[in-house]
Amino acid sequence: MLGVGENVVAAIAFSGPPQPAPTGPITPPPAVIIGFLAGAIMLLIGSILLALGILRAHVFPRWTAWALIASAILLVVAFFAPGAPAGAIPAIVSAVSTLLSAAALVWIGYMLARPASAISAQLEEAQRG
């Protein structure tokens, strides 16, 4: 999810007429950095708050909440990993984070799309134990 946004922002921020090859390090404009950091912080806070709500409500499986929390933690690890932002380790950790959050959100969406009878049966089961 976040990877698509990063690519769109990079395509917009770095597009333009061809330039000669840079001699120093390539750095994005400050607005791009601020936008990326703001999005990452909102994703981190939103994932944790959603996970806490899932744990408290007992409506969805607990693994979805823990997957969202693990995804948020891995997002921070990827940000501070050696070689960030362009190294192999941050890329792998970021991919695992994205897969965890996507799996949790897909499962939540699947459960919401189920018939009401299946959802009410699961709610009764969750309230009993």
Solvent accessible surface area in square Angstrom, and as a share of the most:
residue,aa,sasa,rsa
1,M,116,0.52
2,L,47,0.24
3,G,33,0.31
4,V,103,0.59
5,G,33,0.31
6,E,67,0.30
7,N,106,0.54
8,V,80,0.46
9,V,69,0.40
10,A,40,0.31
11,A,63,0.49
12,I,127,0.64
13,A,33,0.26
14,F,108,0.45
15,S,80,0.51
16,G,56,0.54
17,P,100,0.63
18,P,135,0.85
19,Q,135,0.60
20,P,115,0.73
21,A,90,0.70
22,P,87,0.55
23,T,147,0.86
24,G,44,0.42
25,P,126,0.79
26,I,126,0.64
27,T,97,0.57
28,P,45,0.28
29,P,59,0.37
30,P,98,0.62
31,A,78,0.60
32,V,30,0.17
33,I,78,0.39
34,I,117,0.60
35,G,44,0.42
36,F,80,0.33
37,L,66,0.33
38,A,44,0.34
39,G,23,0.22
40,A,14,0.11
41,I,95,0.48
42,M,131,0.59
43,L,63,0.31
44,L,44,0.22
45,I,93,0.47
46,G,37,0.35
47,S,11,0.07
48,I,65,0.33
49,L,114,0.57
50,L,80,0.40
51,A,0,0.00
52,L,83,0.42
53,G,38,0.37
54,I,7,0.03
55,L,26,0.13
56,R,203,0.74
57,A,59,0.46
58,H,95,0.42
59,V,49,0.28
60,F,37,0.15
61,P,33,0.21
62,R,127,0.46
63,W,117,0.41
64,T,0,0.00
65,A,0,0.00
66,W,135,0.47
67,A,9,0.07
68,L,3,0.02
69,I,30,0.15
70,A,36,0.28
71,S,7,0.05
72,A,2,0.02
73,I,99,0.50
74,L,45,0.22
75,L,28,0.14
76,V,59,0.34
77,V,70,0.40
78,A,9,0.07
79,F,96,0.40
80,F,150,0.63
81,A,10,0.08
82,P,107,0.67
83,G,52,0.50
84,A,39,0.31
85,P,132,0.83
86,A,97,0.75
87,G,22,0.21
88,A,74,0.58
89,I,97,0.49
90,P,7,0.04
91,A,61,0.47
92,I,111,0.57
93,V,25,0.14
94,S,43,0.28
95,A,52,0.40
96,V,64,0.37
97,S,6,0.04
98,T,48,0.28
99,L,123,0.61
100,L,55,0.27
101,S,10,0.06
102,A,34,0.26
103,A,48,0.37
104,A,0,0.00
105,L,62,0.31
106,V,106,0.61
107,W,97,0.34
108,I,17,0.09
109,G,35,0.34
110,Y,112,0.42
111,M,9,0.04
112,L,116,0.58
113,A,89,0.69
114,R,59,0.22
115,P,93,0.59
116,A,82,0.64
117,S,84,0.54
118,A,33,0.26
119,I,45,0.23
120,S,54,0.35
121,A,58,0.45
122,Q,43,0.19
123,L,59,0.29
124,E,97,0.44
125,E,112,0.50
126,A,33,0.25
127,Q,152,0.67
128,R,185,0.68
129,G,97,0.93
